[in-house]
């Protein structure tokens, strides 16, 4: 399975900047769908942030998915890779 990686940076209320990748199937081209995935992740992390836009989240590249990523996509439609300040 080929996946699209969306590089995302969100300013937290504590001043730290979160960095995470939103991973979705390569055929998901609607950025509003990607932004919704990011919003769901932020809600799950209890991080208050404004709505995601192309300013915080942009397409990065296409790559081959690992089995873990495929499992998450089959379950919820997307996968998140936590990079910085996602705790």
C-alpha positions, 0 to 999 in steps of 0.5 A: 500500500502506498501512503501519503505523509502530511508534515504537521506542526501545531502550536500548543497552549504551553508554548511548545510546538508539536510535530507529527506526521499524518499518514493516509492512503495515497488516494486521499487527496482532500486536504480537509479530510487530512486536517480532520484526521489531525484534529481527531488526533489532537482531541485524543491527545487532549491538545487544544488548538485551532483548526488545522490548515495548510499553514500547519499541515502540508503534503510531504511525500509518498512512501510504502506503508508498514504493516502497523500503518496499514492496520491503523488505516484499515481501523480508523482511516489514518495513522499518526507518527509522533515526532516532537512534543506529542506527550 
